Amino acid sequence: MRLSEIIKYYSQPEIVEELIRYATNREVVAKFGEIFGKRPDILQFPKDVIRQVRMGATSWHASEELWSDPLQLRPELEKKDLDKLRIGFDLVLDIDCKILEWSKICAKLLCEALDLHNVQYDIKFSGGSGFHIGIPWEALYSGEQLPFPDTAQIVARYLKEYIRNKLAQKLIELEGDIKKLVEKSGKKAEDIKKENSIDPYKLLEIDTVAISSRHLLRMPYSLNEKKWLVSLPISPKEIESFEPEQARPENVRGVKLRFLDRTKIKESSASDLLNGAYDWLNKNLVENVASSVSSTKPSELYTSKITEKEFPPCIRAILEGLEDGRKRSLFVLLNFLKVGKWSQPEIEKFVYEWNAKNKPPLKTGYIRTQLAWHSRQTKVIPPPNCRSFYQDFGVCKPNQICEKIKNPISYKKLLNLSSKK
């Protein structure tokens, strides 16, 4: 694409205004062909767009995270420093696939899933052969900060699993059979087959790796240098009928739709989605733990409330406060105390007091969500078995009694036996 054509496209006042709007509170980096500009940088004034284009800029890429001062970002900043600068984040689902029709199916299913969860969102064509689906921070925000990238990654993984079976079915229906999918993808049949169906994520990807701190994503109305198409916002109703021809620069006149338009978002409208994602996460954790402790005897479950003096060394180590393994420790404590016959109010008070010792403490919203989920569960599941799980974050500190048990819940029984000798 000639420089004169690039300048002509980016000279449209509405396009310039939209780039500046989207850039607010974001780290923005210009791309010059295949080379990215310096970081950190911002895009603040309309004149900067034309100036950078004349210098060879072909597109702009922006952070999903929203910052109080993007120019303060540095590679050497620790997580706690990034957390202080971060004022929020948008969740962007990046559908990565070389075949547009397959991307359309995935995008449509994701939009349907978000509709079922009452989420407000926007969608745009990537400029290549995929789509970006964005949920604004305002929809996720419920009065306090959410951990990043954890929250976004959990939601993305949940949505991937939510549409997995239907996505596999729709891909097979589109191509007629699995053989056609194998031929089009260039992959081996054994790589994509899964039982009587396929693993759709061997054919396309909803990129969760890209959901990470300071990751940059092509801005809406920016050009894609490989195909010279515009990363164009579209309506969810247009997904099936969308053709790349619509995103040719000469066909994009002005701004018809915005991507991540904050003016129309109802605060906390994604609460059902967040609750669903964390319920899914907890269910998987519980199932994994349940399978690993299936040999635990019912007689080993407590019949009376365990006292803090009877806590095993690993639980005591957790209670000192942690930097690493705080979420895993919360999961352990909630299961351990429930098995230990503590009431829900006692568990809540104890957990909040413990969290104050962590460096840094877990977000209150995260703890509240976990407490609510665990309180709804009727099945009592012991904490994970000993050794490797607790060794991973440095709280396995075995004594002589620990050498004889497989699960922390067994500690009290042997402790009482040894004290009687």
N, C-alpha and C positions, 0 to 999 in steps of 0.2 A: 504494500500500500504506500503510495507516494506521500511525502511530507505535506504537500499542499492539501491532499484529501483529509489527512489526519487533522490538520489545522482547521479546515472547513468544518469538520464534524464537531470538534471541541469548541468551536467559536460560537455555537448556538447558546444564547444567554440562558435558556432554561436548563440546558445540560450542565452548564457551568454552575448555576445556582444549586442544582441538585447534588453535584459533587461536593460543593461546600457544605450544604446541609448535612449530608451523610458523614462528612469528615469531622463533625463537631465531637469533641472529647475523644477522638480516636488518634492512634498513631497511624499516620498515612505515609506510604513510601511510593514514590514514582518509579515506574519501570521504563527503562530506555531500551526497547527491543527485548533482549534476553537478559539485560543487566539491571539489577535493582539499585536504586539510589541509596544515599546514606541513611542510617538509622541512629537515633530516632528522628522523625520529621513529622510535620503537620501540613495540612492544606487549609489555609485560613481565609484567603482573599481571592476573589474572582481573577484578579490580574495574575495571581500565581499560576493558575491553570494555563493560560496562554503563554506565559513566560517559560514554563517548563516544557510545554509542547514545542515551542520554537527551539528549545535546547535539545529536543529529541525524545521527550517523554511520549510514550505510547499508551500507557495505562496507569491507574493508581490502585494500590492495594492497601486495605485498612484492617485494623485489628477488630476482633470480635469484642474485645474488652473495651470498656469505657474508662478513661483516665481523668483525674483532676488536672494533671499537667503532663501530657505525653512526652514533652521534651526532657523530663526528669528521668526517663527510663534509661537504664544502663544494663549491659549484659551481666555485670558483677552484682547486681542487686539481689539480695536474698528474698525468699518468699514473703517474709513478714513485711519487707519494704514494698514489694509489689502489691501486697494486700492493702497497705495504707494508701497507695496511689490509686488503686482500682476503685471506681465508684459504682461499678456494675458491669454486666456483660450481656450481649445478645447471644442467643443460641442459634447457630446456623448449621443445618444439616446439609452436608455436601455429598450429592449423589455423583459418584465417579464411575462412568461407564463409557465405552467407546461406541456403543450402539444406542442411538438416540431413542428408538422405540422402546428399548428396554428401560432406559432412564425415565421415559414417560410413565410407564407402568408403575415403577417404584415411586415416582413423585406423586402420582394420583393416589396410591395406597397410603402414603404418608399423610397427604392432605386429608384423606378420609378419616384416618386415625386421629389426627389433630381435631377435626370437626367433632368426632365422637367424644373427645375430651374437653370440648368447649373452649378450644384455644384460638386466640387471634394470632394470625401469622401472615407472612407475605412470601411470594415465590418469584424467583427470577431465573431466566436461562443463563447458564454459566458463560456462554460465548463459545463453548466447545461442543460437547455432546451430553452435557449433564445439566442438573438444576441445583439451585441453592434455595432451601426453605428456611426462612428466618423467623424466630420468635423474639420479639423485643424484650429488653430487660424489664420494662414496666409490667409486662404480663407475668413475669416470673417473680417479681419483687413483692414481698408481703410485709414490709416494714423493717426488715433487717437483711444484712448481707448474707448471701449464699456462698458456700465454698466453691472456688473455681480452681481447676477445671472439673472437680469431682461431680458437681451437680449436673453440668452440661453433659458429661460423659455418661453418667447413669441414665439420664433421660434418653440420650441417643441410643444407648444399648437396649433400653427397654422398648423403644419404638422399633428397632431392628427386629427384635424377637416378636413384637406384637404383629408385624405384618409378614413374618417369615413364610409361613405356610401358604398364605394367599398369594404372596409374590412368586413363590415357586410354581403354584398352580397356574397363575396368569401367564408366566413366561412360557410354560409348556403349551398352554392353549394358543398363544400367539404364534409359535413356531410349528405347532402340530405334533411334535414329539421331541424326546430328549436327543435323538440323533441329530436333528437340525440345530439344536442348541450347541451341541458339541462341535458341529461343523462351523457355525458362525463364530464361536468363541475361540476356536483354535486350541481348545484344551482337550485333555484326554477324558474319556467317558468316566473312568474310575475316579477322576479328580472332582467331578461335579455331582456324581450320583450319591444319593443318601437314602438308604433303605429302598422304599418304593417310589421315591421322588428325587428331587435334586436339592443341593445346597445353593440357594440363589446367590449367596454372597461369594461364591466362586466365580460368578459371572459379572457381578457388579458390586460396588461397595458404597456403603453409607459411612463416610470417613470419620471415625471417632478419634483416630490418631491426630488428625488436624485440629481437634479441639484441645488446644494447649495454650499456655501463656505466651502472649506476643505473636501468636500465629496470625498471618495476614491472609486476607481473602480479597479477590478481585471486587472492586467497588461497582455498584450498579451504574450502568451507562458508560463503563469503561470498555475499551476494546480488548479482545482476545488476540494476542499477537500471532497465534498459530493459524487461526481461520479468519482473522480480521472481521469478526462478528461482535456485536454489542452484547454485553452482559445485561440483558433486557428484562425488566420486571414485567410479569404477565399476570393475568387473573387465573386462579386455580381452574376455572371453567374452560380456559383456553389450552390446557395442557395437551389434551388429545389432538387438537387441531393445529397446534403450533408447528410452524415450519421455520427452519433456520433463515430462510429468505427474509422473513420479517425482521431479523436482527442485522441485516446488512446496513452499514452506516447511512447510506443514501436513503434508506427507507425509514429511518428513525428521525422523526421531526418533533422536537420538543419532548416534554415529559408527560406521558399519559397516566402512568402509575408510579408510585414510590415503593421502594423496598425498605422495610423496617420503618414504617411511617408511625411515629410516636403520637401523633395528634389524634389518632382514632383508637388508641389502645386503652382498654379498661384495666386498671391496676389489679394485679393478682388473678387475672383471668385464666392463667395456666395452673391454678392450684390443683385442679383435678388431675392434670398430667403429672405434676410433681408427686402427688400422693400415690398415684398409680405406679410411678417409676420406683419409688422407695418401697412400696409394698412388694413389687416384683423382686427387687434386690433382696429384701429381707426373706422372702419366701425361698429364694435360691440359697441364701446363706443357711437358713434353717434346714433345708433339705440336705445340703452338703454335710452339715454337722450331724444331722439325724442319722445319715448313712454311716458316718464315721464312729458314732457312739452307740450303734445298734446293739452292741454286746453288753452295754451297761444294764445291770440287773435292777429290776424295780425296787428290790430291797435296799439298794444303795441310795435311792431318793429319800430326802429327809422327811421325817414325820413331825418334826418340831423345828422352830426357827433356829437357824445357825447364828451364832454370835460372832462378832469380829475377831475374838480371840481364837476362834476355830477356823479362820480363813487360812487356806494354804499359802505358801510363799509367793506363788505367781500372782494371786489376787492382792496380796499385801504390796507387792512390787508395783502393780498397776495403780494402787491407791496413793502412791507417793507422787503421782503426776508424771506425765510423759510428754516427750516431743514427737516421738515416732510411735505409730500403732494406736493412736487415740481412738479411732473409729472401731478398730478390731477389739480394743479393750472395752469400749462401750457395749459392744455386742456380747462379749464375755460376761460382763457385770450383769447385764439385764437377764441373761439366761441363768447365771449362777444364783443371783438373789431370788429369782422367781422359784427355782428349784429349792432354794434354802428357806422357803416359806415366809419371805418378806412380803408385806402388803404393798399394793401399788403406791399409796402415798409415801410409805417408807422408802421404797425404791427411788421414787422421784426426788425426794429430799436428799437422799444419799448420793445420787448421781450428779445432781447440780453442785453439791459441795465438793465432790471429787473433781468435777470439771474445772472448778476454779483453780485447782493446783496444776492443771496442764499448761504447757508452754508451746504455743498459745492455747487457750481454751477452745473447745469445739464451739461452733456457732449455736446459739440458743435454739434457732429454728430447726437445726439438724437433730439436736437432742430431743426437742419436743416431738418431732416426727417419729423418731425411733421409739420413744416412750409410748406414744399413741398406738403405734403398730403392735408393739409387744403386749400392750394391755388388752388388745382385741383377740389375742391368740389363746385358745382354750387348751391346746396341747402343750404340755410341759416338755421342753427339750433341754437336756444338759448342755453345758458349755463344751467347746471343742476338746478333744482328747489332748493329753499332755505331749510334751517334748516339742516337736517341730513347729507347731502353731505358735507357741509362746516364745520359742527360741528366736523366731523370725524378728521379733521386736524387743528382745532382750529382757523379758520378765521371767523366764524360766530359771529359777534359783533353787534347785532341788535340795532337800535335806534327806535324812534317812527314811522318813516316812514316804516321801515322794518316790523313792526308788521302788516302792511296792505297789504303786497305784497307776492306773491308766488314764484316769480322769479326775480333775480337781474335786468333783463332788464326793469322791471316795475318801478324801483326806480326813474329814471329821470322824468317820468311823474308826479308822486306824489310830487317830490321835487319841480318841477316848479309850481305845483298847490299851494303848501303850501307857496311858496315865494310870490305869488300874493295876498295872503290874508292879 
